[in-house]
Each structure stands twice: as C-alpha cells, then as structure tokens.
Amino acid sequence: YIPRLLPDFNGRLIYIDDDSIVQGDIKELNQAPISDDHVAAFSDDCSAIARRFNLVQNSFISFFNYANERVQKLGIPPQTCSFNAGVFVSDIRKWKENNITDKLEYWMELNTKKKIYGSKGGSQ
C-alpha cells in the first residue's frame, strides 16, 4: 500500500521484511538495473547448490495449489523458481501505472474463495 500511503512518491522502492537481516549496503539494490516491465526479487535457494541438497523452498509448488484449475491455466511449471517476497525492488511509478495493488488484492480475494495458494496460505 506504499503507493496509497505516499501518493507523491514515484521513485524506486526497496522493500525489506522486518525479519530480514541486511548484511550489506542496500545501495546495490537501488542501483540494480531493472527493465521497465520487471520487479527485482531475490531467492538464494534456487541455486544449483540448494537444488543439489534439496533445499529449494521457493518454487511455485510450495505456494500454489496445482489442483486448482486457475493455477493450471497460468501454465507455470510447479518447479519453477519463485522468490522470497520479503525483499524486492520496485518502480513505484510503474506499480501505479499497472495498478499492481488492485491486482494483488484481486488474487488475495480470489484465494479466500478458490484456495489458489494451497494449504500453506500463500504467505510468499
């Protein structure tokens, strides 16, 4: 809800969950190149090492109910690497232009009716 709370802000936003530990300068996140139609998100457990030791937790199968027809229609393979929603970088101007808050609210409401996110509740 940052775009609604800060309506005059149109820059880049770095979101970090309150339970995250920052071990470096977040200036790197602010300076990371992001295409106009992308958001930058991060996941350490999608690396080859994490996969080798079966530590992958951020794949879509961990968050979506693949028995749900709407999820199947998205065409995303279950093992596709997702991201940790606790750290991301977004261009707020683009967020507003694309009505991202409304779209997120739509999916959250749909989940209460259709169980899109499975039994874990879809916190990510």
DRENKE-982694 format. One record per residue (C-alpha): z negated, y, x; residue number from 1. Coordinates in nm, 4 decimals, always signed. Each point is the difference from the previous one (the first is absolute). Layout:
<drentis>
Z,Y,X,NUM
...
</drentis>
This chain:
<drentis>
+0.0000,+0.0000,+0.0000,1
+0.0280,+0.2301,+0.3030,2
+0.3137,+0.1698,-0.1396,3
-0.1948,+0.0892,-0.3140,4
-0.3145,+0.1022,+0.1864,5
+0.1928,+0.2142,+0.2514,6
+0.3015,+0.1218,-0.1982,7
+0.1094,+0.2519,+0.2647,8
-0.0039,-0.2556,+0.2843,9
+0.3463,-0.1339,+0.0860,10
-0.0412,-0.1360,+0.3520,11
-0.0667,-0.3365,+0.1522,12
-0.3142,-0.1812,-0.1094,13
-0.1841,-0.2560,+0.2079,14
-0.2177,-0.2179,-0.2210,15
-0.2757,-0.2066,+0.1626,16
-0.2450,-0.2071,-0.2063,17
-0.3644,+0.0821,+0.0533,18
-0.0621,-0.3519,+0.1357,19
+0.2633,+0.0330,+0.2742,20
-0.0921,+0.0451,+0.3638,21
+0.2229,+0.2460,+0.1836,22
+0.0310,-0.0855,+0.3684,23
+0.2613,+0.2502,+0.1076,24
+0.1505,+0.3386,-0.0670,25
+0.1455,+0.0180,-0.3515,26
+0.2390,+0.2665,+0.1290,27
+0.2317,-0.2931,+0.0805,28
+0.0112,-0.0860,-0.3695,29
+0.0827,+0.3577,-0.0900,30
+0.2822,+0.0104,+0.2533,31
+0.1480,-0.3413,-0.0854,32
+0.3558,+0.0323,-0.1305,33
+0.0329,-0.0913,-0.3667,34
+0.3304,-0.0149,-0.1857,35
+0.0280,+0.2103,-0.3137,36
-0.0228,-0.3030,-0.2276,37
-0.2855,-0.1796,+0.1778,38
-0.3759,-0.0004,+0.0365,39
-0.1606,-0.1157,+0.3236,40
-0.2507,-0.2806,-0.0450,41
-0.1620,-0.2333,+0.2466,42
-0.0894,-0.3654,+0.0312,43
-0.1220,-0.1765,+0.3124,44
-0.0112,-0.3463,-0.1496,45
+0.3761,-0.0368,-0.0485,46
+0.0586,-0.0406,+0.3717,47
+0.1250,-0.3242,+0.1545,48
-0.3475,-0.0710,+0.1406,49
-0.1657,+0.0403,-0.3387,50
+0.2598,-0.2293,-0.1571,51
-0.0482,-0.2595,+0.2745,52
-0.3717,-0.0229,-0.0715,53
+0.0500,+0.0246,-0.3783,54
-0.1815,+0.3339,-0.0201,55
+0.2589,+0.1622,-0.2260,56
-0.1811,+0.1651,-0.2884,57
+0.2368,+0.2830,-0.0791,58
+0.2888,-0.1965,-0.1468,59
+0.1062,+0.0668,-0.3573,60
-0.1187,-0.3430,-0.1159,61
-0.3537,+0.1183,+0.0754,62
+0.0317,+0.2855,-0.2496,63
+0.2543,-0.0882,-0.2683,64
-0.0087,-0.2644,-0.2694,65
+0.3298,-0.1772,+0.0670,66
-0.0330,-0.1911,-0.3278,67
+0.0604,+0.3336,-0.1768,68
+0.3635,+0.0486,-0.1042,69
-0.0007,+0.3728,+0.0876,70
-0.1096,-0.0797,+0.3536,71
+0.2718,-0.2656,+0.0334,72
+0.2638,+0.2530,-0.1125,73
-0.0972,+0.2287,+0.2905,74
+0.1636,-0.2566,+0.2298,75
-0.2575,+0.0400,+0.2786,76
-0.0580,-0.3274,+0.1888,77
-0.3717,-0.0945,-0.0190,78
-0.0452,-0.0116,+0.3796,79
+0.1446,+0.3499,+0.0513,80
-0.2378,+0.2120,+0.2029,81
-0.1779,+0.2642,-0.2050,82
-0.2319,+0.2643,+0.1384,83
-0.3614,+0.1050,-0.0062,84
-0.0254,+0.2830,-0.2512,85
-0.3045,+0.1326,+0.1873,86
+0.2174,+0.1911,+0.2485,87
+0.3299,+0.1692,-0.0803,88
+0.1974,+0.3164,+0.0632,89
+0.1963,+0.1713,-0.2747,90
+0.2071,+0.3113,-0.0531,91
-0.1738,+0.1616,-0.2982,92
+0.3057,+0.2060,-0.0943,93
+0.1991,-0.3252,-0.0370,94
-0.2963,-0.1636,-0.1768,95
+0.0152,+0.2765,-0.2614,96
+0.3809,-0.0052,-0.0279,97
-0.0027,-0.3748,-0.0635,98
-0.2987,+0.0045,-0.2392,99
-0.1797,-0.2647,+0.2059,100
-0.3383,+0.0574,-0.1665,101
+0.1514,-0.0665,-0.3431,102
+0.1737,-0.3128,+0.1306,103
-0.3225,-0.1324,+0.1519,104
-0.1836,+0.0639,-0.3253,105
+0.2743,-0.1875,-0.1875,106
-0.0433,-0.3082,+0.2201,107
-0.3794,+0.0166,-0.0228,108
+0.0157,+0.0173,-0.3788,109
+0.2579,-0.2780,-0.0126,110
-0.2318,-0.2154,+0.2095,111
-0.2795,+0.0334,-0.2547,112
+0.2357,-0.1466,-0.2610,113
+0.2179,-0.2433,+0.1973,114
-0.2092,-0.1009,+0.3059,115
+0.2659,+0.1052,+0.2514,116
-0.2435,-0.0048,+0.2911,117
-0.1498,-0.3428,-0.0561,118
-0.3609,-0.1069,+0.0011,119
-0.1036,+0.2143,+0.2995,120
+0.0559,+0.3176,-0.1981,121
+0.2514,+0.1487,+0.2413,122
-0.2244,+0.2330,+0.1971,123
+0.2723,+0.0442,+0.2589,124
</drentis>
